[in-house]
Amino acid sequence: MKCPICGNEDIGRLSKSRFFCSDCFIEIFLSRKSEMQIYKILEDGTACAIAAEN
């Protein structure tokens, strides 16, 4: 899988449907309905939604 933001191919897997890009600090969630949700991980560790794609 490639990071949809920076194109990094070295994406870490957090769970079956969650991935993490350490280059741009985003978390990617893939739903069963093939929807992609992207969250920016902030300095305090919270996640802020930045995109959702079908």
PyMOL Python script that loads the backbone (N, CA, C, O; Angstrom):
from pymol import cmd

cmd.read_pdbstr("""\
ATOM      1  N   MET A   1       0.845  -1.179   0.000  1.00  0.00           N
ATOM      2  CA  MET A   1       0.000   0.000   0.000  1.00  0.00           C
ATOM      3  C   MET A   1       0.887   1.238   0.000  1.00  0.00           C
ATOM      4  O   MET A   1       1.936   1.260   0.643  1.00  0.00           O
ATOM      5  N   LYS A   2       0.461   2.259  -0.719  1.00  0.00           N
ATOM      6  CA  LYS A   2       1.156   3.545  -0.771  1.00  0.00           C
ATOM      7  C   LYS A   2       0.386   4.578   0.042  1.00  0.00           C
ATOM      8  O   LYS A   2      -0.842   4.540   0.120  1.00  0.00           O
ATOM      9  N   CYS A   3       1.120   5.488   0.638  1.00  0.00           N
ATOM     10  CA  CYS A   3       0.496   6.593   1.359  1.00  0.00           C
ATOM     11  C   CYS A   3      -0.190   7.503   0.342  1.00  0.00           C
ATOM     12  O   CYS A   3       0.443   7.914  -0.630  1.00  0.00           O
ATOM     13  N   PRO A   4      -1.462   7.823   0.541  1.00  0.00           N
ATOM     14  CA  PRO A   4      -2.164   8.690  -0.410  1.00  0.00           C
ATOM     15  C   PRO A   4      -1.724  10.159  -0.341  1.00  0.00           C
ATOM     16  O   PRO A   4      -2.058  10.944  -1.228  1.00  0.00           O
ATOM     17  N   ILE A   5      -0.986  10.532   0.694  1.00  0.00           N
ATOM     18  CA  ILE A   5      -0.535  11.916   0.845  1.00  0.00           C
ATOM     19  C   ILE A   5       0.867  12.107   0.265  1.00  0.00           C
ATOM     20  O   ILE A   5       1.068  12.971  -0.589  1.00  0.00           O
ATOM     21  N   CYS A   6       1.834  11.311   0.717  1.00  0.00           N
ATOM     22  CA  CYS A   6       3.231  11.534   0.311  1.00  0.00           C
ATOM     23  C   CYS A   6       3.769  10.482  -0.656  1.00  0.00           C
ATOM     24  O   CYS A   6       4.844  10.669  -1.225  1.00  0.00           O
ATOM     25  N   GLY A   7       3.045   9.380  -0.855  1.00  0.00           N
ATOM     26  CA  GLY A   7       3.492   8.347  -1.773  1.00  0.00           C
ATOM     27  C   GLY A   7       4.470   7.347  -1.171  1.00  0.00           C
ATOM     28  O   GLY A   7       4.975   6.479  -1.883  1.00  0.00           O
ATOM     29  N   ASN A   8       4.748   7.451   0.129  1.00  0.00           N
ATOM     30  CA  ASN A   8       5.654   6.532   0.810  1.00  0.00           C
ATOM     31  C   ASN A   8       5.137   5.098   0.686  1.00  0.00           C
ATOM     32  O   ASN A   8       3.962   4.834   0.943  1.00  0.00           O
ATOM     33  N   GLU A   9       6.011   4.178   0.292  1.00  0.00           N
ATOM     34  CA  GLU A   9       5.614   2.780   0.150  1.00  0.00           C
ATOM     35  C   GLU A   9       5.894   1.956   1.400  1.00  0.00           C
ATOM     36  O   GLU A   9       5.513   0.787   1.465  1.00  0.00           O
ATOM     37  N   ASP A  10       6.547   2.541   2.384  1.00  0.00           N
ATOM     38  CA  ASP A  10       6.875   1.850   3.627  1.00  0.00           C
ATOM     39  C   ASP A  10       5.847   2.206   4.699  1.00  0.00           C
ATOM     40  O   ASP A  10       6.155   2.908   5.662  1.00  0.00           O
ATOM     41  N   ILE A  11       4.625   1.713   4.519  1.00  0.00           N
ATOM     42  CA  ILE A  11       3.501   1.995   5.414  1.00  0.00           C
ATOM     43  C   ILE A  11       3.427   0.912   6.484  1.00  0.00           C
ATOM     44  O   ILE A  11       3.525  -0.277   6.179  1.00  0.00           O
ATOM     45  N   GLY A  12       3.255   1.326   7.737  1.00  0.00           N
ATOM     46  CA  GLY A  12       3.122   0.378   8.839  1.00  0.00           C
ATOM     47  C   GLY A  12       1.669  -0.040   9.007  1.00  0.00           C
ATOM     48  O   GLY A  12       0.755   0.745   8.757  1.00  0.00           O
ATOM     49  N   ARG A  13       1.466  -1.267   9.427  1.00  0.00           N
ATOM     50  CA  ARG A  13       0.113  -1.789   9.644  1.00  0.00           C
ATOM     51  C   ARG A  13      -0.174  -1.803  11.131  1.00  0.00           C
ATOM     52  O   ARG A  13       0.557  -2.421  11.905  1.00  0.00           O
ATOM     53  N   LEU A  14      -1.247  -1.115  11.539  1.00  0.00           N
ATOM     54  CA  LEU A  14      -1.641  -1.067  12.944  1.00  0.00           C
ATOM     55  C   LEU A  14      -2.624  -2.173  13.285  1.00  0.00           C
ATOM     56  O   LEU A  14      -2.578  -2.730  14.381  1.00  0.00           O
ATOM     57  N   SER A  15      -3.508  -2.493  12.359  1.00  0.00           N
ATOM     58  CA  SER A  15      -4.484  -3.575  12.516  1.00  0.00           C
ATOM     59  C   SER A  15      -4.905  -4.013  11.118  1.00  0.00           C
ATOM     60  O   SER A  15      -4.314  -3.592  10.124  1.00  0.00           O
ATOM     61  N   LYS A  16      -5.912  -4.846  11.047  1.00  0.00           N
ATOM     62  CA  LYS A  16      -6.377  -5.367   9.755  1.00  0.00           C
ATOM     63  C   LYS A  16      -6.779  -4.263   8.788  1.00  0.00           C
ATOM     64  O   LYS A  16      -6.581  -4.399   7.581  1.00  0.00           O
ATOM     65  N   SER A  17      -7.339  -3.176   9.299  1.00  0.00           N
ATOM     66  CA  SER A  17      -7.845  -2.123   8.420  1.00  0.00           C
ATOM     67  C   SER A  17      -7.240  -0.744   8.703  1.00  0.00           C
ATOM     68  O   SER A  17      -7.698   0.253   8.147  1.00  0.00           O
ATOM     69  N   ARG A  18      -6.218  -0.678   9.557  1.00  0.00           N
ATOM     70  CA  ARG A  18      -5.590   0.603   9.902  1.00  0.00           C
ATOM     71  C   ARG A  18      -4.105   0.578   9.577  1.00  0.00           C
ATOM     72  O   ARG A  18      -3.402  -0.391   9.866  1.00  0.00           O
ATOM     73  N   PHE A  19      -3.643   1.670   8.967  1.00  0.00           N
ATOM     74  CA  PHE A  19      -2.252   1.784   8.543  1.00  0.00           C
ATOM     75  C   PHE A  19      -1.707   3.123   9.006  1.00  0.00           C
ATOM     76  O   PHE A  19      -2.470   4.039   9.313  1.00  0.00           O
ATOM     77  N   PHE A  20      -0.361   3.238   9.057  1.00  0.00           N
ATOM     78  CA  PHE A  20       0.272   4.461   9.542  1.00  0.00           C
ATOM     79  C   PHE A  20       1.455   4.813   8.660  1.00  0.00           C
ATOM     80  O   PHE A  20       2.286   3.956   8.358  1.00  0.00           O
ATOM     81  N   CYS A  21       1.537   6.087   8.239  1.00  0.00           N
ATOM     82  CA  CYS A  21       2.685   6.583   7.486  1.00  0.00           C
ATOM     83  C   CYS A  21       3.543   7.406   8.435  1.00  0.00           C
ATOM     84  O   CYS A  21       3.098   8.430   8.954  1.00  0.00           O
ATOM     85  N   SER A  22       4.771   6.958   8.660  1.00  0.00           N
ATOM     86  CA  SER A  22       5.666   7.662   9.577  1.00  0.00           C
ATOM     87  C   SER A  22       6.331   8.867   8.929  1.00  0.00           C
ATOM     88  O   SER A  22       6.938   9.680   9.627  1.00  0.00           O
ATOM     89  N   ASP A  23       6.232   9.002   7.608  1.00  0.00           N
ATOM     90  CA  ASP A  23       6.803  10.171   6.935  1.00  0.00           C
ATOM     91  C   ASP A  23       5.930  11.415   7.109  1.00  0.00           C
ATOM     92  O   ASP A  23       6.446  12.502   7.370  1.00  0.00           O
ATOM     93  N   CYS A  24       4.615  11.262   6.967  1.00  0.00           N
ATOM     94  CA  CYS A  24       3.739  12.443   7.080  1.00  0.00           C
ATOM     95  C   CYS A  24       2.796  12.358   8.286  1.00  0.00           C
ATOM     96  O   CYS A  24       1.903  13.192   8.432  1.00  0.00           O
ATOM     97  N   PHE A  25       2.991  11.354   9.149  1.00  0.00           N
ATOM     98  CA  PHE A  25       2.244  11.196  10.407  1.00  0.00           C
ATOM     99  C   PHE A  25       0.731  11.186  10.197  1.00  0.00           C
ATOM    100  O   PHE A  25      -0.003  11.954  10.818  1.00  0.00           O
ATOM    101  N   ILE A  26       0.281  10.294   9.302  1.00  0.00           N
ATOM    102  CA  ILE A  26      -1.155  10.111   9.116  1.00  0.00           C
ATOM    103  C   ILE A  26      -1.518   8.660   9.397  1.00  0.00           C
ATOM    104  O   ILE A  26      -0.694   7.753   9.280  1.00  0.00           O
ATOM    105  N   GLU A  27      -2.773   8.475   9.769  1.00  0.00           N
ATOM    106  CA  GLU A  27      -3.336   7.145   9.964  1.00  0.00           C
ATOM    107  C   GLU A  27      -4.406   6.958   8.908  1.00  0.00           C
ATOM    108  O   GLU A  27      -5.231   7.844   8.687  1.00  0.00           O
ATOM    109  N   ILE A  28      -4.394   5.804   8.255  1.00  0.00           N
ATOM    110  CA  ILE A  28      -5.333   5.509   7.183  1.00  0.00           C
ATOM    111  C   ILE A  28      -6.225   4.367   7.650  1.00  0.00           C
ATOM    112  O   ILE A  28      -5.740   3.330   8.102  1.00  0.00           O
ATOM    113  N   PHE A  29      -7.538   4.570   7.535  1.00  0.00           N
ATOM    114  CA  PHE A  29      -8.511   3.548   7.921  1.00  0.00           C
ATOM    115  C   PHE A  29      -9.297   3.148   6.684  1.00  0.00           C
ATOM    116  O   PHE A  29      -9.878   4.001   6.013  1.00  0.00           O
ATOM    117  N   LEU A  30      -9.319   1.854   6.376  1.00  0.00           N
ATOM    118  CA  LEU A  30     -10.090   1.340   5.251  1.00  0.00           C
ATOM    119  C   LEU A  30     -11.297   0.593   5.789  1.00  0.00           C
ATOM    120  O   LEU A  30     -11.149  -0.382   6.526  1.00  0.00           O
ATOM    121  N   SER A  31     -12.497   1.047   5.424  1.00  0.00           N
ATOM    122  CA  SER A  31     -13.716   0.401   5.921  1.00  0.00           C
ATOM    123  C   SER A  31     -14.099  -0.771   5.026  1.00  0.00           C
ATOM    124  O   SER A  31     -13.535  -0.953   3.947  1.00  0.00           O
ATOM    125  N   ARG A  32     -15.039  -1.543   5.475  1.00  0.00           N
ATOM    126  CA  ARG A  32     -15.536  -2.687   4.699  1.00  0.00           C
ATOM    127  C   ARG A  32     -16.223  -2.250   3.412  1.00  0.00           C
ATOM    128  O   ARG A  32     -16.320  -3.030   2.464  1.00  0.00           O
ATOM    129  N   LYS A  33     -16.691  -1.029   3.374  1.00  0.00           N
ATOM    130  CA  LYS A  33     -17.374  -0.492   2.194  1.00  0.00           C
ATOM    131  C   LYS A  33     -16.395   0.165   1.223  1.00  0.00           C
ATOM    132  O   LYS A  33     -16.804   0.927   0.346  1.00  0.00           O
ATOM    133  N   SER A  34     -15.110  -0.127   1.376  1.00  0.00           N
ATOM    134  CA  SER A  34     -14.036   0.423   0.537  1.00  0.00           C
ATOM    135  C   SER A  34     -13.911   1.935   0.656  1.00  0.00           C
ATOM    136  O   SER A  34     -13.494   2.603  -0.290  1.00  0.00           O
ATOM    137  N   GLU A  35     -14.269   2.467   1.803  1.00  0.00           N
ATOM    138  CA  GLU A  35     -14.082   3.891   2.062  1.00  0.00           C
ATOM    139  C   GLU A  35     -12.741   4.079   2.762  1.00  0.00           C
ATOM    140  O   GLU A  35     -12.350   3.276   3.608  1.00  0.00           O
ATOM    141  N   MET A  36     -12.049   5.147   2.398  1.00  0.00           N
ATOM    142  CA  MET A  36     -10.764   5.464   3.014  1.00  0.00           C
ATOM    143  C   MET A  36     -10.925   6.725   3.846  1.00  0.00           C
ATOM    144  O   MET A  36     -11.390   7.751   3.349  1.00  0.00           O
ATOM    145  N   GLN A  37     -10.540   6.645   5.117  1.00  0.00           N
ATOM    146  CA  GLN A  37     -10.557   7.809   6.000  1.00  0.00           C
ATOM    147  C   GLN A  37      -9.124   8.084   6.410  1.00  0.00           C
ATOM    148  O   GLN A  37      -8.382   7.169   6.768  1.00  0.00           O
ATOM    149  N   ILE A  38      -8.735   9.364   6.354  1.00  0.00           N
ATOM    150  CA  ILE A  38      -7.363   9.752   6.667  1.00  0.00           C
ATOM    151  C   ILE A  38      -7.369  10.697   7.855  1.00  0.00           C
ATOM    152  O   ILE A  38      -8.120  11.672   7.883  1.00  0.00           O
ATOM    153  N   TYR A  39      -6.527  10.402   8.833  1.00  0.00           N
ATOM    154  CA  TYR A  39      -6.435  11.191  10.054  1.00  0.00           C
ATOM    155  C   TYR A  39      -5.004  11.689  10.236  1.00  0.00           C
ATOM    156  O   TYR A  39      -4.056  10.923  10.065  1.00  0.00           O
ATOM    157  N   LYS A  40      -4.844  12.939  10.574  1.00  0.00           N
ATOM    158  CA  LYS A  40      -3.546  13.523  10.907  1.00  0.00           C
ATOM    159  C   LYS A  40      -3.317  13.291  12.392  1.00  0.00           C
ATOM    160  O   LYS A  40      -4.186  13.604  13.205  1.00  0.00           O
ATOM    161  N   ILE A  41      -2.159  12.745  12.759  1.00  0.00           N
ATOM    162  CA  ILE A  41      -1.819  12.530  14.158  1.00  0.00           C
ATOM    163  C   ILE A  41      -1.120  13.785  14.662  1.00  0.00           C
ATOM    164  O   ILE A  41      -0.058  14.155  14.162  1.00  0.00           O
ATOM    165  N   LEU A  42      -1.717  14.436  15.648  1.00  0.00           N
ATOM    166  CA  LEU A  42      -1.195  15.687  16.185  1.00  0.00           C
ATOM    167  C   LEU A  42      -0.114  15.428  17.227  1.00  0.00           C
ATOM    168  O   LEU A  42       0.078  14.291  17.659  1.00  0.00           O
ATOM    169  N   GLU A  43       0.585  16.473  17.627  1.00  0.00           N
ATOM    170  CA  GLU A  43       1.697  16.340  18.575  1.00  0.00           C
ATOM    171  C   GLU A  43       1.289  15.742  19.911  1.00  0.00           C
ATOM    172  O   GLU A  43       2.085  15.052  20.548  1.00  0.00           O
ATOM    173  N   ASP A  44       0.041  16.002  20.350  1.00  0.00           N
ATOM    174  CA  ASP A  44      -0.406  15.466  21.630  1.00  0.00           C
ATOM    175  C   ASP A  44      -0.959  14.047  21.509  1.00  0.00           C
ATOM    176  O   ASP A  44      -1.436  13.487  22.496  1.00  0.00           O
ATOM    177  N   GLY A  45      -0.901  13.454  20.302  1.00  0.00           N
ATOM    178  CA  GLY A  45      -1.330  12.076  20.093  1.00  0.00           C
ATOM    179  C   GLY A  45      -2.762  11.909  19.638  1.00  0.00           C
ATOM    180  O   GLY A  45      -3.189  10.790  19.354  1.00  0.00           O
ATOM    181  N   THR A  46      -3.522  13.003  19.561  1.00  0.00           N
ATOM    182  CA  THR A  46      -4.891  12.907  19.106  1.00  0.00           C
ATOM    183  C   THR A  46      -4.927  12.841  17.575  1.00  0.00           C
ATOM    184  O   THR A  46      -3.991  13.265  16.897  1.00  0.00           O
ATOM    185  N   ALA A  47      -6.014  12.305  17.059  1.00  0.00           N
ATOM    186  CA  ALA A  47      -6.187  12.183  15.615  1.00  0.00           C
ATOM    187  C   ALA A  47      -7.259  13.155  15.151  1.00  0.00           C
ATOM    188  O   ALA A  47      -8.315  13.287  15.771  1.00  0.00           O
ATOM    189  N   CYS A  48      -6.968  13.833  14.046  1.00  0.00           N
ATOM    190  CA  CYS A  48      -7.878  14.822  13.473  1.00  0.00           C
ATOM    191  C   CYS A  48      -8.189  14.388  12.035  1.00  0.00           C
ATOM    192  O   CYS A  48      -7.276  14.242  11.222  1.00  0.00           O
ATOM    193  N   ALA A  49      -9.475  14.181  11.720  1.00  0.00           N
ATOM    194  CA  ALA A  49      -9.865  13.746  10.374  1.00  0.00           C
ATOM    195  C   ALA A  49      -9.506  14.826   9.355  1.00  0.00           C
ATOM    196  O   ALA A  49      -9.816  16.002   9.544  1.00  0.00           O
ATOM    197  N   ILE A  50      -8.846  14.407   8.271  1.00  0.00           N
ATOM    198  CA  ILE A  50      -8.512  15.363   7.222  1.00  0.00           C
ATOM    199  C   ILE A  50      -9.127  15.003   5.882  1.00  0.00           C
ATOM    200  O   ILE A  50      -9.229  15.863   5.006  1.00  0.00           O
ATOM    201  N   ALA A  51      -9.547  13.735   5.695  1.00  0.00           N
ATOM    202  CA  ALA A  51     -10.136  13.354   4.403  1.00  0.00           C
ATOM    203  C   ALA A  51     -10.922  12.066   4.554  1.00  0.00           C
ATOM    204  O   ALA A  51     -10.646  11.235   5.418  1.00  0.00           O
ATOM    205  N   ALA A  52     -11.911  11.930   3.684  1.00  0.00           N
ATOM    206  CA  ALA A  52     -12.675  10.685   3.548  1.00  0.00           C
ATOM    207  C   ALA A  52     -12.980  10.516   2.086  1.00  0.00           C
ATOM    208  O   ALA A  52     -13.492  11.434   1.445  1.00  0.00           O
ATOM    209  N   GLU A  53     -12.669   9.344   1.541  1.00  0.00           N
ATOM    210  CA  GLU A  53     -12.894   9.062   0.134  1.00  0.00           C
ATOM    211  C   GLU A  53     -13.684   7.796  -0.013  1.00  0.00           C
ATOM    212  O   GLU A  53     -13.553   6.869   0.786  1.00  0.00           O
ATOM    213  N   ASN A  54     -14.515   7.756  -1.048  1.00  0.00           N
ATOM    214  CA  ASN A  54     -15.282   6.538  -1.368  1.00  0.00           C
ATOM    215  C   ASN A  54     -14.554   5.739  -2.396  1.00  0.00           C
ATOM    216  O   ASN A  54     -15.027   4.678  -2.804  1.00  0.00           O
TER     217      ASN A  54
END
""", "prot")
cmd.dss("prot")
cmd.show_as("cartoon", "prot")
cmd.util.cbc("prot")
cmd.orient("prot")
